[in-house]
Amino acid sequence: MLALRLTRAARPAVHLRRLLVATAAAGTGFLLLCTLGYAMTHPDSPSASVLRLAWCLTPLAATVHFAVAVARTDPATKPRPGLSAIGLGPARLMAISATTTALSCTLGSMVALLFFLHLRGDLTGMPFDGAASEFLAADKPLPLPAALTLLALVPAIASLAVGVVLRPRDTHPTPTRPPGRSYGRFGAYGRSTRRETFGAYGRFGARRRDGAAPSARASETPPTATPTEPADSHNPDPTAPPPPRTAPSGLPWGTAILAAGLAVEAYASRTTATSTSHSTPALTLPGGLTSTTPAILIGFLLTAVGLALAAPGLTHLTGRLLQSARPGALRLLAGRVLMEEATRIGRPLGIVCAVASAAYAMTALYDPAEPSFGPLTTLGTLLVAGCTVATLLTAAVEARQARADTTAALLRLGAPATMLRSAAALRAAALLALFGPLTLLVAELAALPLTP
């Protein structure tokens, strides 16, 4: 009930993002139901049905990734002061966010079921003159338990992923062990963490170098920490934005996996072309795509994973390059923000580049003998592309929310709003200048062995 109240009280932008999650879940659920219909229509070819089900894993992963990104930007589930006093701690907020995600995905799954039943003619008769009955198994009864099991995949996996990503983490430092009850030199109680030399001790009653007399119980009473004064909101830290974190560690691994994927594709393509035997089985891809070997698909998958892993490091490198060669205030601000948000922006950006290279490879695998892509292949392609782009935009919104305090501090310091907008445009242009040619190069190298 609390999740429903928080969902109803959200802003229109939050409702729009949740509606997009429900739409993505509806598309994925419809693809899963169509796979069930194909398996019912072709009971003598289980391998083809399994292959179509495997193709649905990509839209499923894109939908779950998008749902997690939307849950991270939901302002209703952000920890705020005073919520723990009424029982809304981090664990409860995480559970509310997972419940909200499950409700959005369940709504999409129910829409997918209604649309699937409508196309089958189970509700109001057969639409489109029965054109969709070929892959919907309209002449056979629908096994409801199997359909509900497939539809439950998206809400269950999405809510579980949100719970794992937003789980409470212990941010308190590990308490140090209290000093042992031992006596130091000259009867001092306790053990100091700083080693002192013998020359640091003077005669009894001697004054220290700073002129202050030593206290009799100075060595017995531990020093108390001075309470930190609240920061003055009118005098923010002039070093905003804060110094960037360390560089992401995925660039070497991503580069290695990317090179390995390209090598596997080239070797598999050369082996297939020069081999005279047909011992290697070929996969018949749906949607008007030519048949290929599993090794080539594995190589292309490694290429996409490597590109996604290397993207955060490349984003961090882009921010560092922006600050090189005597940067001004604009380039310094844009580069530092890129370095700070390298992981948050780089991961979805790398996935978008991987999807773009996959779309280019699909054009290389297209069979001219077929009239066009199938409707389900078109739906899956649009679903994956839309989810990845929406995830990137949602990550940009999350990054903007994360640096809201820094932006407010810069405005209080007198920074013009036009400079902040110019810095955002400079960041976008720098990322496009790096990832655009890189995506085209990787796509061309990945699709070269796949060309028939």
C-alpha positions as CSV (number, residue, x, y, z in Angstrom):
1,M,0.0,0.0,0.0
2,L,2.9,2.4,0.8
3,A,4.5,1.6,-2.6
4,L,1.2,2.5,-4.3
5,R,0.9,5.8,-2.4
6,L,4.5,6.7,-3.3
7,T,3.8,5.8,-6.9
8,R,0.7,7.9,-7.1
9,A,2.4,11.0,-5.5
10,A,5.4,11.0,-7.9
11,R,6.0,13.7,-10.4
12,P,5.0,13.4,-14.1
13,A,8.6,12.7,-15.2
14,V,8.8,9.8,-12.8
15,H,5.4,8.4,-14.0
16,L,6.7,8.7,-17.6
17,R,9.8,6.6,-16.8
18,R,7.7,4.0,-15.0
19,L,5.3,3.9,-18.0
20,L,8.3,3.3,-20.3
21,V,9.3,0.4,-18.0
22,A,5.8,-1.0,-18.3
23,T,6.0,-0.6,-22.1
24,A,9.3,-2.4,-22.3
25,A,8.0,-5.2,-20.1
26,A,4.9,-5.5,-22.4
27,G,7.1,-5.9,-25.4
28,T,9.4,-8.5,-23.8
29,G,6.4,-10.4,-22.5
30,F,4.8,-10.5,-25.9
31,L,8.0,-11.8,-27.5
32,L,8.1,-14.6,-24.9
33,L,4.5,-15.5,-25.6
34,C,5.2,-15.6,-29.3
35,T,8.0,-18.0,-28.6
36,L,5.5,-20.2,-26.8
37,G,3.2,-20.0,-29.7
38,Y,5.9,-21.0,-32.1
39,A,6.8,-24.0,-29.9
40,M,3.2,-25.1,-30.0
41,T,3.0,-24.7,-33.7
42,H,6.3,-26.6,-34.4
43,P,6.4,-29.4,-31.9
44,D,8.8,-31.4,-34.1
45,S,11.6,-28.7,-34.0
46,P,12.5,-28.1,-30.4
47,S,15.9,-26.7,-31.2
48,A,14.4,-23.9,-33.2
49,S,12.1,-23.1,-30.3
50,V,15.0,-23.0,-27.9
51,L,16.9,-20.7,-30.2
52,R,14.0,-18.3,-30.4
53,L,13.8,-18.4,-26.6
54,A,17.5,-17.6,-26.4
55,W,17.0,-14.6,-28.7
56,C,14.5,-13.3,-26.2
57,L,17.2,-13.1,-23.5
58,T,18.6,-9.9,-25.1
59,P,15.3,-7.9,-24.9
60,L,14.9,-9.3,-21.4
61,A,18.3,-8.1,-20.3
62,A,17.7,-4.7,-21.8
63,T,14.4,-4.4,-20.1
64,V,15.8,-5.3,-16.7
65,H,18.7,-2.9,-17.1
66,F,16.3,-0.1,-17.9
67,A,14.1,-1.0,-14.9
68,V,17.1,-0.8,-12.6
69,A,18.2,2.6,-14.0
70,V,14.7,3.9,-13.5
71,A,14.6,2.6,-9.9
72,R,17.9,4.3,-9.2
73,T,16.5,7.7,-10.2
74,D,13.2,7.4,-8.3
75,P,13.2,10.3,-5.8
76,A,10.5,8.6,-3.7
77,T,12.9,5.9,-2.6
78,K,15.9,8.1,-1.8
79,P,17.1,8.0,1.9
80,R,16.1,11.3,3.5
81,P,16.5,12.6,7.1
82,G,13.7,11.5,9.4
83,L,12.5,8.5,7.5
84,S,14.3,6.0,9.7
85,A,12.4,7.4,12.7
86,I,9.1,6.2,11.1
87,G,10.4,2.9,10.0
88,L,11.5,3.8,6.5
89,G,15.1,2.8,6.6
90,P,17.3,1.9,3.7
91,A,16.1,-1.7,3.7
92,R,12.4,-0.6,3.6
93,L,13.1,1.9,0.9
94,M,14.8,-0.8,-1.2
95,A,11.8,-3.1,-0.7
96,I,9.5,-0.3,-1.8
97,S,11.6,0.3,-4.9
98,A,11.6,-3.4,-5.8
99,T,7.8,-3.5,-5.3
100,T,7.2,-0.5,-7.5
101,T,9.4,-2.1,-10.2
102,A,7.4,-5.3,-9.9
103,L,4.1,-3.5,-10.2
104,S,5.2,-1.6,-13.4
105,C,6.5,-4.8,-15.0
106,T,3.4,-6.8,-14.0
107,L,1.3,-4.1,-15.6
108,G,3.2,-4.5,-18.8
109,S,3.0,-8.3,-18.7
110,M,-0.7,-8.1,-18.3
111,V,-1.0,-5.8,-21.3
112,A,1.1,-8.2,-23.3
113,L,-1.2,-11.1,-22.3
114,L,-4.3,-9.2,-23.4
115,F,-2.8,-8.2,-26.7
116,F,-1.6,-11.8,-27.3
117,L,-5.1,-13.2,-26.6
118,H,-6.6,-10.5,-28.8
119,L,-4.3,-11.5,-31.7
120,R,-5.2,-15.1,-31.2
121,G,-8.9,-14.3,-31.4
122,D,-9.6,-15.5,-27.9
123,L,-11.3,-12.2,-26.9
124,T,-13.1,-10.6,-29.8
125,G,-12.4,-12.7,-32.8
126,M,-9.5,-13.1,-35.1
127,P,-8.1,-9.6,-36.1
128,F,-6.1,-8.8,-39.3
129,D,-7.9,-11.6,-41.2
130,G,-5.9,-14.2,-39.3
131,A,-2.5,-13.0,-40.5
132,A,-0.9,-13.5,-37.0
133,S,-2.2,-17.0,-36.5
134,E,1.0,-18.6,-37.9
135,F,3.2,-17.8,-34.9
136,L,0.5,-17.5,-32.2
137,A,-0.9,-21.0,-32.4
138,A,-4.5,-19.7,-32.7
139,D,-5.9,-23.2,-33.5
140,K,-4.6,-24.7,-30.3
141,P,-5.6,-24.1,-26.7
142,L,-3.1,-21.8,-24.8
143,P,-1.4,-23.5,-21.8
144,L,-2.1,-20.9,-19.1
145,P,0.5,-22.1,-16.6
146,A,3.3,-21.9,-19.2
147,A,2.1,-18.4,-20.3
148,L,2.0,-17.1,-16.8
149,T,5.4,-18.5,-16.0
150,L,6.9,-16.7,-19.0
151,L,5.2,-13.5,-18.1
152,A,6.4,-13.7,-14.5
153,L,10.0,-13.7,-15.7
154,V,10.3,-10.0,-16.3
155,P,8.7,-8.8,-13.0
156,A,10.6,-11.3,-10.9
157,I,14.0,-10.7,-12.5
158,A,13.6,-6.9,-12.6
159,S,12.5,-6.7,-8.9
160,L,15.3,-9.0,-7.8
161,A,17.9,-6.9,-9.8
162,V,16.6,-3.7,-8.2
163,G,16.9,-5.3,-4.7
164,V,20.5,-6.4,-5.4
165,V,21.6,-3.0,-6.8
166,L,19.8,-0.9,-4.1
167,R,20.6,-3.1,-1.2
168,P,21.8,-1.2,1.9
169,R,25.5,-1.1,2.3
170,D,27.4,-0.5,5.5
171,T,29.2,2.7,5.0
172,H,30.4,3.1,8.6
173,P,34.2,2.6,9.1
174,T,35.4,-0.5,10.8
175,P,36.0,0.4,14.5
176,T,39.6,0.2,15.5
177,R,40.6,-2.0,18.4
178,P,41.0,0.0,21.7
179,P,44.6,0.2,22.9
180,G,45.7,-2.5,25.2
181,R,46.0,-2.0,28.9
182,S,49.7,-1.7,28.9
183,Y,52.1,0.9,30.3
184,G,54.6,2.7,28.1
185,R,57.8,4.3,29.0
186,F,57.9,6.4,32.2
187,G,54.6,4.9,33.4
188,A,52.5,6.4,30.6
189,Y,49.1,4.6,30.5
190,G,48.0,3.3,27.1
191,R,50.0,2.8,23.9
192,S,50.5,5.7,21.5
193,T,50.2,5.0,17.7
194,R,53.1,7.4,17.1
195,R,56.6,6.2,18.0
196,E,58.6,8.6,20.0
197,T,62.3,8.7,20.3
198,F,64.2,8.9,23.6
199,G,65.2,12.5,23.0
200,A,61.5,13.6,23.0
201,Y,61.4,13.1,26.8
202,G,62.9,15.8,29.0
203,R,63.4,16.0,32.7
204,F,60.5,16.0,35.0
205,G,58.7,19.4,34.8
206,A,60.4,20.5,31.6
207,R,58.4,22.5,29.2
208,R,57.7,21.5,25.7
209,R,59.0,23.2,22.6
210,D,55.8,25.2,22.1
211,G,55.9,26.6,25.6
212,A,53.0,24.8,27.1
213,A,53.4,22.8,30.4
214,P,52.6,19.1,30.2
215,S,49.5,18.0,31.9
216,A,49.7,15.4,34.6
217,R,46.9,13.4,33.0
218,A,47.7,14.3,29.4
219,S,48.8,10.7,28.7
220,E,45.9,9.2,30.5
221,T,43.0,11.1,28.9
222,P,42.5,10.3,25.2
223,P,42.1,13.4,23.0
224,T,38.5,14.2,22.2
225,A,37.5,15.1,18.7
226,T,36.4,18.6,18.1
227,P,32.8,18.8,16.9
228,T,32.6,19.7,13.3
229,E,30.7,22.9,12.6
230,P,28.0,22.8,10.1
231,A,29.0,24.1,6.7
232,D,27.9,27.5,5.8
233,S,25.4,27.3,2.9
234,H,26.4,30.9,1.9
235,N,30.1,30.1,1.7
236,P,30.4,26.7,-0.1
237,D,33.6,25.0,-0.8
238,P,35.3,26.9,-3.6
239,T,36.8,23.7,-4.9
240,A,33.5,22.5,-6.4
241,P,33.1,20.1,-8.2
242,P,35.0,17.7,-5.9
243,P,38.2,16.1,-7.2
244,P,37.4,13.0,-9.4
245,R,37.8,9.5,-8.2
246,T,40.3,7.0,-9.4
247,A,40.0,5.7,-13.0
248,P,37.8,2.7,-13.6
249,S,39.7,-0.5,-13.7
250,G,37.7,-2.1,-16.6
251,L,39.6,-0.6,-19.5
252,P,42.4,-3.3,-19.8
253,W,39.9,-6.1,-19.4
254,G,37.5,-4.6,-21.8
255,T,40.2,-4.1,-24.4
256,A,41.4,-7.7,-24.0
257,I,37.9,-9.1,-24.3
258,L,37.2,-6.9,-27.3
259,A,40.4,-8.1,-29.1
260,A,39.6,-11.8,-28.1
261,G,36.1,-11.4,-29.6
262,L,37.4,-10.0,-32.9
263,A,40.0,-12.8,-33.1
264,V,37.4,-15.5,-32.4
265,E,35.2,-14.1,-35.2
266,A,38.1,-13.9,-37.7
267,Y,39.3,-17.4,-36.9
268,A,35.8,-19.0,-37.0
269,S,35.0,-17.3,-40.3
270,R,38.3,-18.4,-41.8
271,T,37.8,-22.0,-40.6
272,T,34.3,-22.1,-41.9
273,A,35.4,-20.8,-45.3
274,T,38.4,-23.1,-45.8
275,S,36.9,-26.3,-44.3
276,T,35.5,-28.8,-46.7
277,S,33.5,-30.8,-44.1
278,H,30.3,-29.6,-42.6
279,S,30.9,-31.0,-39.2
280,T,30.3,-27.6,-37.6
281,P,26.5,-27.1,-37.1
282,A,25.0,-23.9,-38.3
283,L,22.4,-21.9,-36.5
284,T,19.4,-20.8,-38.5
285,L,18.7,-17.3,-37.3
286,P,15.1,-16.0,-37.3
287,G,13.9,-12.9,-39.0
288,G,15.5,-13.1,-42.4
289,L,19.1,-13.5,-41.2
290,T,21.5,-15.9,-42.8
291,S,22.7,-19.0,-41.0
292,T,26.0,-18.8,-39.1
293,T,28.1,-20.9,-36.7
294,P,28.0,-20.7,-32.9
295,A,31.6,-19.6,-32.7
296,I,31.0,-16.5,-34.7
297,L,28.1,-15.5,-32.4
298,I,30.2,-16.2,-29.4
299,G,33.0,-14.0,-30.8
300,F,30.5,-11.2,-31.5
301,L,29.1,-11.5,-28.0
302,L,32.7,-11.1,-26.6
303,T,33.2,-8.1,-28.8
304,A,30.0,-6.4,-27.4
305,V,30.9,-7.3,-23.8
306,G,34.5,-5.9,-24.2
307,L,33.1,-2.7,-25.6
308,A,30.7,-2.3,-22.7
309,L,33.5,-3.0,-20.1
310,A,36.0,-0.6,-21.7
311,A,33.5,2.3,-22.0
312,P,33.9,3.6,-18.4
313,G,37.6,3.8,-18.7
314,L,37.3,5.5,-22.1
315,T,34.9,8.1,-20.6
316,H,37.4,8.8,-17.8
317,L,40.1,9.2,-20.4
318,T,38.0,11.6,-22.3
319,G,37.6,13.7,-19.3
320,R,41.3,13.7,-18.7
321,L,42.0,14.7,-22.3
322,L,39.6,17.7,-21.9
323,Q,41.7,19.0,-19.1
324,S,45.0,18.8,-20.9
325,A,47.0,21.7,-22.5
326,R,46.2,24.6,-20.2
327,P,42.4,24.2,-19.7
328,G,40.1,27.1,-19.0
329,A,37.2,27.0,-16.6
330,L,34.9,25.5,-19.2
331,R,37.1,22.6,-20.1
332,L,38.2,22.0,-16.6
333,L,34.6,21.8,-15.4
334,A,33.5,19.5,-18.3
335,G,36.5,17.2,-17.9
336,R,36.2,16.9,-14.1
337,V,32.5,16.0,-14.3
338,L,33.3,13.4,-17.0
339,M,35.9,11.8,-14.8
340,E,33.6,11.8,-11.8
341,E,30.7,10.3,-13.7
342,A,32.8,7.9,-15.8
343,T,31.2,4.7,-14.3
344,R,27.6,6.0,-14.1
345,I,27.6,7.3,-17.7
346,G,30.2,5.0,-19.3
347,R,28.4,1.7,-18.7
348,P,25.1,2.5,-20.5
349,L,27.1,4.4,-23.1
350,G,29.2,1.3,-23.8
351,I,26.0,-0.8,-24.0
352,V,24.6,1.6,-26.6
353,C,27.7,1.3,-28.6
354,A,27.5,-2.5,-28.4
355,V,23.9,-2.4,-29.6
356,A,24.8,-0.1,-32.5
357,S,27.6,-2.4,-33.6
358,A,25.1,-5.4,-33.3
359,A,22.6,-3.5,-35.5
360,Y,25.4,-3.0,-38.1
361,A,26.3,-6.7,-38.0
362,M,22.6,-7.6,-38.5
363,T,22.7,-5.7,-41.8
364,A,25.7,-7.9,-42.7
365,L,23.8,-11.0,-41.8
366,Y,20.7,-10.0,-43.8
367,D,19.7,-12.4,-46.5
368,P,18.7,-10.6,-49.7
369,A,16.5,-13.6,-50.6
370,E,14.1,-12.7,-47.7
371,P,11.7,-9.8,-48.3
372,S,12.4,-8.1,-45.0
373,F,12.9,-8.6,-41.3
374,G,10.2,-10.5,-39.6
375,P,7.8,-8.6,-37.3
376,L,9.1,-10.2,-34.2
377,T,12.7,-9.4,-35.1
378,T,11.7,-5.8,-35.8
379,L,10.0,-5.6,-32.4
380,G,13.0,-7.1,-30.6
381,T,15.4,-4.8,-32.4
382,L,13.3,-1.7,-31.5
383,L,12.9,-2.9,-28.0
384,V,16.6,-3.4,-27.4
385,A,17.6,-0.1,-29.0
386,G,14.9,1.8,-27.2
387,C,15.7,0.4,-23.8
388,T,19.5,1.0,-24.2
389,V,19.0,4.6,-25.3
390,A,16.4,5.2,-22.5
391,T,18.8,3.7,-20.0
392,L,21.5,6.1,-21.2
393,L,19.2,9.1,-20.8
394,T,18.1,7.9,-17.4
395,A,21.7,7.6,-16.3
396,A,22.2,11.2,-17.4
397,V,19.3,12.2,-15.2
398,E,20.8,10.3,-12.3
399,A,24.2,12.0,-12.8
400,R,22.4,15.4,-12.9
401,Q,20.7,14.5,-9.6
402,A,24.0,13.4,-8.1
403,R,25.8,16.7,-8.8
404,A,22.8,18.9,-7.9
405,D,24.6,20.2,-4.8
406,T,27.7,21.0,-6.8
407,T,25.7,22.8,-9.4
408,A,23.9,24.9,-6.7
409,A,27.3,25.7,-5.2
410,L,28.7,26.9,-8.5
411,L,25.6,29.1,-9.0
412,R,26.1,30.6,-5.6
413,L,29.7,31.3,-6.4
414,G,28.6,33.3,-9.4
415,A,29.1,30.9,-12.2
416,P,26.7,31.8,-15.1
417,A,24.1,29.3,-16.1
418,T,25.3,29.5,-19.7
419,M,28.6,28.1,-18.7
420,L,27.0,25.1,-17.1
421,R,25.0,24.4,-20.3
422,S,28.1,24.9,-22.4
423,A,30.0,22.4,-20.2
424,A,27.2,19.9,-20.7
425,A,27.3,20.4,-24.5
426,L,31.1,20.1,-24.5
427,R,30.9,16.8,-22.6
428,A,28.3,15.4,-25.1
429,A,30.4,16.5,-28.0
430,A,33.6,15.0,-26.6
431,L,31.9,11.6,-25.9
432,L,30.4,11.6,-29.4
433,A,33.8,12.4,-31.0
434,L,35.4,9.4,-29.2
435,F,32.7,6.8,-29.2
436,G,31.2,7.5,-32.7
437,P,34.3,6.6,-34.7
438,L,35.1,3.8,-32.2
439,T,31.7,2.2,-32.6
440,L,32.0,2.4,-36.4
441,L,35.4,0.8,-36.3
442,V,34.4,-2.0,-34.0
443,A,31.2,-2.6,-36.0
444,E,33.1,-2.8,-39.3
445,L,35.7,-5.2,-37.8
446,A,33.0,-7.3,-36.2
447,A,30.8,-7.5,-39.3
448,L,33.7,-8.2,-41.7
449,P,34.0,-11.9,-40.9
450,L,30.1,-12.3,-40.9
451,T,29.7,-11.1,-44.4
452,P,28.5,-14.0,-46.5
